[in-house]
Amino acid sequence: MNDFFTTSEKQNKLFGAVILALLCVLGLVELALADRKFGLFTGGFGQSQAIDTLAERFVFLVGYLCSMALLVIAVWWIIVRLFRRRHSWPPLFFLVTIVGGTYLLLLALTFKLGQYFSDTMSFTLMANLGGGSLTDALLFASNEIVLGIAGLIIALLVYGFAFRWLSRKFKVRANHPQWSSYGRLVIQLFFSSLLLAIMVPAASIDVQNGLNRTLAWGFFTTAANRLTDFDNDGYGWISHMPDRHPFDSSRYPLALDIPGNGIDEDGYGGDLQLTPMTPQPPITLIKGNRPHLILIVMESARYDAIGKRINGQPVAPNLEAIAQSGSLVSPAFSHVGFTTASLKSLFGGALQPANGSPSLFRELKASSYEIAVFSGQPEDFGDISQTVGMRENADIFIDGEKLKHLRAFSNGAQGSILVDEKHLLKAFADEYQQPSKWDQPQFLYFNFQSPHFPYYHKDMPLNLTDRPLPRSEISAKNRELLQQTYWNAIHYADQQLGELVSRLKRDGLWDDSVVVITGDHGEDLFEDGFLGHGHNINIRQNGTFLVTNRAGVTTDGPIGLSDYRAIILALLNGQQAHIPAKPVLMTVGDLDRPTQIGIAEAASQITTLRLDTGEACMVEKQRCANESGLTGDFRARVDRLIRVWGSARWQSRSARLQE
């Protein structure tokens, strides 16, 4: 092998061959994965911006190869100049292993994550999964992380052994010519990539979004964005959401749009025209008869659980029976798709209720209710309890943290604690042994966690599946078995609901109680290739149900979890529970910095907009297009969505200023 390094000419030829091989191998692997996952070149639902013309593909290829070459040559410069590896085969060995190995590892991680989540997933959304704590989110996935670390350690040991073996086999000779660092080429590639990054958005949005899905381009644009953020507002020319006003710090993507000033601060929909938004109801006291309130939340329970059949067997027979004699609203939409935000909306009656604002716990306590919490999750998780006043107003507080010793899984991170419903019902039976307990009006909150990912634990009976899918086997190729496992978990939670209902009826409490059952959000089960919730707006991830034993709950359109408080207060006060028609806002991420926004204007009419790519979708029609070129009804729907989102942000800001 040393013969390749005897002259500069031979070295340069070898260097060129290695660079070409790296670009070809890494490029083919990445682009094949990207097309398979995102329809980069072939399109498909949720990817209207395919690179499908000859001109677009040429521009894409130029940008992609330029950024890839910049990455590879820049790493080479670091190896030669900083590591001072200037002779023979070691620099090439480091280049191939560092660039090739690391890039393939990142591709594997990126597209493995993409098997479960949409590309809206970010560290912020991961933290939301962890109740606001990225640490808890990582602890939730600790089993997989430990395996990954073990694999990485083994790979590093193999890497070190291979280098030592090669060093003994092929000695570096002092007479070998020194490698060039190609510093000028790095500079040329940098400015070429910078020029392309500025020009590509104007030439083709499809190409821009396609390049943004590739790693090397993403590395470059992240660095270039910092360099071009002249007004220090967090956005530059090269951002995935480019700053169209680089020298005006008041105008940038996701800036708060001030209504009526003639300026479009955030770059969407023109100057904001406010849409009337339902305010958070004030503290409302319960007067008169004061029936008991029994509220049951089923984790990740989808809207279609009611009416669902597996091999002819109903998934949720108890829910269906209550809905038939009482009221059913389905779908009801989670605004964010995460447990913590959903429960705050449900109890507080607002999209993002402020800490200390009106809530069911505060007003029922003020109405002389005794309050009991029986939850299979830690209710301090993500500041749920603090925001809605749960712990401070509860007379009995038994949650997943208190019952941690009974958890279904060994992982003790807050986001991983799951306590079987049987333990909650036993705690309830122990606390309510005396019939005199019911002489005072009671508010009981139950949280059933069995339908939570991974949808099975060892104490769960198998009624709708013969074999639960182990967590290690969860993947798109096992979708059917995964779905059976999920529906079996819903069925189990429904069984436990039946046990609670039987107890209430046996003790003569059913007719004296307002019973409300709901999910906190839905769950994607690989129907569109994604698993979970909170990372893509659709009826499966955001849609759940409201079931109550009281008849007469009516709506003129879809409802959100923030409407529940008004419905429950009306039922407790013996009033007609009716929600007028209005669009229900949903976001992926925080209200002020979402990746995606959406509204439901009918049970199945959902309009979404990706703020990072500009892709708008009429979800029920599986039709997507870039927001900038919309016309007709599609344009009108997206404009309404932007107005609702902007108005909600403005309402939230006004509420914060009044605190």
LINJO-V256058 format. One line per field, one symbol per residue. ss: DSSP state (H for helix, E for strand, - for the rest). burial: 1 if it has 9 or more other ideal C-beta (glycine too) atoms within 8 Angstrom, else 0. A space follows every 10 residues. Layout:
BEGIN
ss->???
burial->???
END
This chain:
BEGIN
ss->-HHHH--HHH HHHHHHHHHH HHHHHHHHHH HHHHHHHH-- ---E--E--- ---HHHHHHH HHHHHHHHHH HHHHHHHHHH HH----E--H HHHHHHHHHH HHHHHHHHHH HHHH------ --HHHHHHH- ---HHHHHHH -HHHHHHHHH HHHHHHHHHH HHHHHHHHH- -------E-- --HHHHHHHH HHHHHHHHHH HHH-HHHHHH HH--HHHHHH HHHHHHH--- ---------- ---------- ---------- ---------- ---------- ---------- -EEEEEEE-- --HHH---EE --EE--HHHH HHHHH-EEEE EEE-----HH HHHHHHHH-- ---------H HHHHHH---E EEEEE----- HHHHHHHH-H HHH--EEE-- ---HHH---- ---HHH---- HHHHHHHHHH H---HHHHH- -EEEEEEE-- ---------- ---------- HHH--HHHHH HHHHHHHHHH HHHHHHHHHH HHHHHH---H HHEEEEEEE- ---EE----- EE------HH HHEEEEEE-- ---EE---EE HHHHHHHHHH HH-----EE- ---EEEEE-- -----EEEEE -----EEEEE ----EEEEHH H-EEEEHHH- -HHHHHHHHH HHHHHHHHHH HHHHHHHH-
burial->0101100001 1101100110 0110111011 1011101011 1000011111 1100011011 0111111111 1111111111 1000101111 1111111111 1011011001 1011101101 1001111111 1011011111 0100100000 0000100010 0010011001 0110010010 0100010011 0111011101 1001111111 1111111111 1001100110 1010111110 1110010000 1110111010 0001111110 1101000001 1001010001 1111111111 1110110101 0000110111 0110011111 1111111111 1111111111 1111001111 1111101011 1111111111 1111111111 1011011111 1011001000 1011111111 1011101110 1100001100 1111111111 1101111001 0111100110 0001000110 1111111111 1111111111 1011100011 0011111111 1111110101 1111111111 1111111111 0011101111 1111111111 1110001110 0011111110 1001111111 1000111111 1011111110 0001111001 0001101111 1111111111 111010000
END
